[in-house]
Every structure is written in C-alpha cells, then in structure tokens.
Amino acid sequence: HHVDLLAGSHVGRSRRACVRGIHHGNGPDGYRESSCGNGSMKSGHGLFFGIGGGRPYGFLTFRGSTRLPRCPAAARHRGTVAGVSRENRARGRRTASGARPAPWRAVVNPYEPIRMLSDDHVEHVHRASLTLLHTTGMRVLHPPARRLLAEAGCVVDDLMVRFDPELVEEMVARAPSSFVLRARNPARDLTIGGRHVVFTSVGGPAFASDAERGRRPGSHAEQAEYLRVIQALDVIQQEGGGPFEAMDLAPETRHLDLCLSLIRLLDKNWQGIALGRDRAADCIDMAAIALGTDRDGLAAAPALLTIVNTNTPLTLDIPMAEGLIELAGAGQAVCVTPFTLAGAMAPATLAGALALQNAEMLAVGTLIQLVRPGAPMMY
C-alpha cells in the first residue's frame, strides 16, 4: 500500500502527521483521524497498515494520540489515492484477495558506498583512534581477557589496557573480508561482506505490542508468534538477536527455550546470544545439534552472528567479554557495536565521536583475533 507522508512535526506534546488519503470516506478531503495507544517499538512510534471499509489505509502511530490533519493539497488529488490512478487502484482491488509476498532472494547493492568523508579524513580518524588506545587505553573488566591482551604485549595497569598501534593493525588485518553464515535451509545461507545486504528483524525490544492487546511484557508463546511472522516474511533474511524476553520463564534457562524456538520455527539464519559464557556456550552447542554437526564443523562453516556492545566510553564489561571469547573461540561471527551517543558518553563533535567509536571497535577486534586468528567479525 502506498502512503505519501506530506509532513511530520512535534508541537509541544502533540504529535502530528499528514498522510495523503489512503482511506477515504472519513472527510470531504479524504483524511483519516485516529487515536491509538503505545506503538510497537521502544521509541513508541511505528508505521502501521490495515483494512477499513474494504480499502487499505495507513496511519502513523506515536506514543499518545495521533491526529492526521486535513490538508488543502488533497484537492489536487481528487480521483486518486496517494497519487495512484483509478486504473492502478482497480488493478490493486483485483489482486487484493491474493497477496503476493516478495520472494526470498540474496540482495547485492549495485552501487559504491557513499563517501561522506575523504580518504584523508578517514585516515585521520583512524590514527586518532590508535593514539587514544595507546595513550589512554580501554578499560577491560574481565580478568582472562586482560591476561590474553597482556600476553600479546599490551600494557595492563589495573583495569586499563593500552594497545600498541602496530599490534592493533596486525590483529584486525586477520579478519576475513567476507564470510558465509549457514541456515537450516541451505538455500537461505547468508553472505556477509562486500556489497551484500542482509535485512534482519529487530533485536531485543523491551515489550510485546499489538493493536488488539496493547503493550505488555512478553511471554514464551508470544515469542513463538513473533518468530512465525519472521519465518513467513521472506523480505526478512535473518532473525536479529532475539525478540522480547519471555517473562513467564525462569531467567536462568529462558535462553534455552528461545534457542529451541529459533531452531524449530525458523529455517533462516538467526543471531546468537553473547550475554555471558554459559549462554553463549549453550547457543553454540544447540546450533551445532540443529545443523547435525559438532563444534569443529560449526567452526569450519559458521552459523552464528552475535552482537557485542561496548560500554562507552572505553569499557568492555564482563558478560560481553565472556560471550565474545566463547563465540569467537568457536569460530562464530561477532559484530562489535560501540554504544556511542555523541554529547552523552562520547564527544559532541562528529570527529571526536567517530574516533572514540573506532577506538572501541579496534580494541575489541584485537581481542577477538587474539582469541582465534581469522575469526569472522563485523564493525
């Protein structure tokens, strides 16, 4: 369904959005006015579609009420819906009874990446990151990780670890430029790297939410509902790191139930769990069982990618360090995502925030390659 967003603004506490008349019959110029509860995402907003009066309509939802105001521009579009001709609208009605979802396919970006910074600027940020790691260092809270870094020649002073720039560049150069992640259905294996693009679902939302039941703590049964939707939508190529927590299950074991649901309900690739050594180890072992292999086979053909967050500024905590050591040691992919918010826990300037973010990634990437040279990893 086509939704043409004409305007969106926040005025005081009100949220306003103007949507060209998808659903008509609610006013002389074809605009729908609606109120709704909390949205489906943590930020409290989202884009929803539905059917009303036999016709499709779309509206924006925000936390609180949503008003879709009338717009004089509608007078220019009488006889059309969102700029779609009567002929095309009729064609849409003829096919509405049999929706045609987009088929599964590998996505490759045909275009070069947009260069927002010059090569000289990128090199300047990189050198600033290396200087930061050499002079200030990274606080590593996990003792085994500090020992591993010290054995490689890093200077360890209590919790702070300072890195030799040459060591950092040598270690991160060991990472492969691309790799393949296995899925239970081999036709849905994923290539990571180069111009390959992978669309994933959201990972780790705080609540479950839908139009009928509103926002609420999630349950194991609702996790299964969510995963079935991911399996049904071929435009989603990977499950993105676990839905909301199943609050009706014990915290100590709920990760096992989640992994079992991921294995049973998806034939796509799914992301692993890096929150501590035990959870990561269970995730690896269950993935190996599901694929009919062992840890050696999984290391030769990885199936798991997991997210590891740093605690900006310049801190790697114990659960994340344990998880990345377990997963990287098993040859599984680790995606390092520094949690840099400019002006909060990072410099307010773009150059300063980039230098800090890059430094944290380089430090964790060095640790990953010390755990297992050549382990797949992502920035």
N, C-alpha and C positions, 0 to 999 in steps of 0.2 A: 504494500500500500504506500502511496506517495504522500508524504507530509512535507509541506513547504513552511519552514519556520521563517516568519517575517521579522519577528523582533523578540527579544527577551531581556528583561531588566529586573533588578531588585530595587524596590522603592520602599524604604523603611522595612517593615516586617512583611510586607506583601510581596508575593511572587507573581509576576505577570508574564504571560507568553501569548503570542498571537499565532494561530495556526490557520492556514488557508482552508476554506470549508470542505473538509473531508466528509463529515456527517452533516447533511442539510435537512432542514425542516424544523430546526430549533430557533430560527430567527429569520428576518427578511433577507439578511445578507449571508446566511449560511454558516453562522458561527456557533460553536457549542460552548456552553458554560458548565463547569463541573467542579465538584469538590471531592477530595479524596483524602485518605489517611496517609500514613507513612509510606515512603517509597520502598523499593526492594533492595536498595544498596545502602551502605553505611553512610554515605553522604546525604541520603534522604531524597534523591531525585532519580528519575529514570524516564525512559520513553516507552509508552505502552500503546498497544493496538487492540482493537476489539471490534465487535459487530453490533450495530444498532439499527433497528428498523430494516434489516435485510441488507444494509450497506456497511462498508468498512468505515471506521472512523479512527482517528489517532488523537491523543492528547498527552501533554506533558504533565507529570506529577511532581510535586515538591512536598517536603515536609510541611504540613499545614494545608491551607486551602489553595486551590489552583483556579485562576479565573482566565478564561480565554476571551479577551475583549473583542468587541466588534471592530471592524477595520474598514475604512472607506475604500480600500483597494479592492474589496470584494466586488464592487460594482463593475470593475474592469474584467471580471472573470465569470460573468453570468453565462451559463451554458457549459461551464467546465467545472471539474472538480480537481483542485490542486494543479491546474494547468493541463489536465488530461482531456482530450477531446471526447465528444459523445461516442464517436466510433470506438475509440480505445476503451471507454468505460463499458460499452456494451460487450466488447470482447472479453473484458475482465469478468463481467457477470456470467458469460457463457462458460468460463473456466473456473469460476469460483467454487463449484461443487467438487472439483478435483485439484487441490493444490499440488503444485509441482515443486517440491523442495530441491534446492540446488544439490547436485550430486557431489560425492566426495572427489576431491582432486588435490594434487600437490600444487602449491602456489609458489611461483617464482616471480620475483619482481624484475621486470624487464628494464628498469631504469637505474641509472647510477644514483648512489646516495646523494642527497642534497648536502653540499659543503657549506655549513654555516660559519666555519672558521677556516682560515687559511692553514696550509701545512705548517707555516712558521708559528702560528698561534697554537696549534695542537702540540707542536714540539715544546713550546714554552710552558704550556700547562703540564706536560709530561715531566719536564725537568723540574718544575716547581714541586710536583708530587714526590719525585725521588729525593729532592732536598729535604722535604718535610719528613719523609720516612727516615732519612739519615740523621737529621739533627734533632727532631722531636720524637719520632718513633710512634709505635702503635701499642696500645695497652692490650695485652693478651691475658685473659683471666684464667685460662686453662693451663695448669702446670705441664702436662705432657706436650702440649703444643709449644710452650716456651722452651722446653728441653730440646725438641726437634729443631727449632729455629736456632738455638744456641749451638747445637752440634754442626749446623750449616755455616756458622761464622757470624751470626747476628750478635749484637751486644745486648745482653739482658741485664737490666737494672731493676730488681724487684719485679713489678708487673710490666714495666715498659720494655719494649723490644725495638732496637734501632737496626735498620737494614742497610747493608752495603748496596749502593745502586747497581753495581755490576752483578751481584747475586740476584737481585730482583729481575733484571732484564734477562739474565740467563735462564731463570726458572720459568718465567711466563712465556718465553720463546718455545718451551717444550710442549705447550698446549696445542692440540690439533686445530687446524683452521676450520674443519667441519667434521661432523660425526653423524651417525645414524642411531636413532632410538627405536628399539623394537616395540611392536604392538602384538597383542594376542592374535590379531588378524594381520598376517604379513603384508597384505595389500595396504595397510594403514601405518606402516613404518614411516617415521619422520626423519627428514634430513635437516640438520641444524647447521647453519653457516652459509657463507656465500650470500647469494641473493634469495635463498629460500625463506619463505614467510610461513609461520605457523600461527594459527588462531586458536587460542585457548579459552577455557572458561575462567571465571573469577576464582581466586583462591582465598579462603579464609574470611568470608563475611561474618559479621557478628551475629546476625539473626536470620531466621527464615521469614519470608513475607510473601503474601499473595493477595489478590483482590478480595477473595472471599473471607479469609481468616485473619488478615492483617499481619502486623509484625509480632513475632513471638520467638522464644528460644527454640532452637531446632531439636528434632528428635531423630532417632535412627531410621524410622520409617520414612520421614521426610527427606533424609539424606538419599534414600533409595529413589524417591520420586525425582529428586533433582538430578541424580545420575542417569536415570532413564531419559530425561529430557536431553542431556548431553549426548547420550548414545543416539538418540533419534535425529539430532541436528548434525548433518554432515558438514555444515559450514564451520562447526567446532571440531578441530582436529586433535585436540589434546585436553584431557581433564587437567585443570590448572592449579592443583595443590590442595585439594580437599574443600568440601563445602563447609557450612557452619558446623559447629561442634554438636554431636549428639548428646544433649544434656541429660537424657534419660539413661545413659550408660556410665559405668564407672570410669573416672578419668584415667586410671592406671591401664585399662585394657581397651578403651574405646578405639584406639588407633588400629587394633587388630580387626575389629568389626568393620571399620572404614576400609581397610585394605581388602578384606574379603568382599565387600560390596563392590569396590572398584574392579576386582578381578571377575566377579560373577556378572556384573551388569554392563561392563564395557568390553568391546573388542578393540578399543582405541588405546593409545598410549596414555599413561597417567603419571602425574608427578609424585615423587616420594616425599617422605617426612624426615626432616633433619633436626627435629627438636629433641636432642639428646641421643646418646649412643644406643640405648636399648630400643627406642622406637625406630631409629634408622636401621638397626640390625634386623629387627622383625620385618620391616618393609622389604629389605633386600631378600631375605630368605623366602618370604611369601611370593615375591615376584619371580624368583627362580623356580619355585614349585609350580606356579601357574604356567610358566613357559617350558616346563619339562626339562629343566637344566639344573646346574648347581652354580655355586659362586664363581667358579672358574669359567664356566660357559657364559655367565652373565657379564663377567669382566671382558671377555672376548667380544661380546655383542651386547652393549649396554641397553638397558630398558628404562632406567630411571633418571629423571632430572629433578633436582630439588633446589629450592630457594634458600640461600643463606644470607641473613641480614647482618650487617654490622650495626653497632650502636654508636652512631655518630655523636660526638667527634672521637674518632680514632680509638675505638674499643671493639674487641671481639669477645663476646661473653662465653661462658662455659657450655651451655646447651648447643649453641651454634657450632662451636669448635668441635665438640664431640660428634655432632651429626656429620659435619663435613669430613672429619677424619675417617669415620666409618664408611661413608658413601664413596669418597674419593679412593680410599683404600680398596674398595670393592670394584673400582673401575667405572663407577657411575658418574654421571654428569652433575656438576654443581654450578648453579647460577648465582653469582655474587651481586647482591643489591644493597649498596650502602644507603642508609636511611638519612640522606642529607636534605634538610629543609633550610634553604637559604634565609638567613636572618634569624633563625631559631637556634639550631645546633650546627650551623655552618655559616661562613661569611655571607654577608648580604650581597656582595658583588658576584657577578657570574663567574669571573675568572677565579676568584678565591674558592667559591663553592665547587667548581669543577676540579681544581687542584686537590681539594680535600677528598672529594668523592673518588677521584682517580687513585689517590694515595691509598685509601682504604681497600679498594679493589686489588691493587698491586700487592699489598701486604697479604691479603687472604689468598690471592692467586699464587703467591710464592709458597705459602704453607701447603696448598693443595698439591703443587708439583713436587714438594719435598716428601709428601705422603706417598705419592705414586707418580713418578715421572711419566708424562704423556697422558695423564688423566684428562678426560674432556671437561672443559669448563666454559662458562659464558660470563660476559661482562653484564 
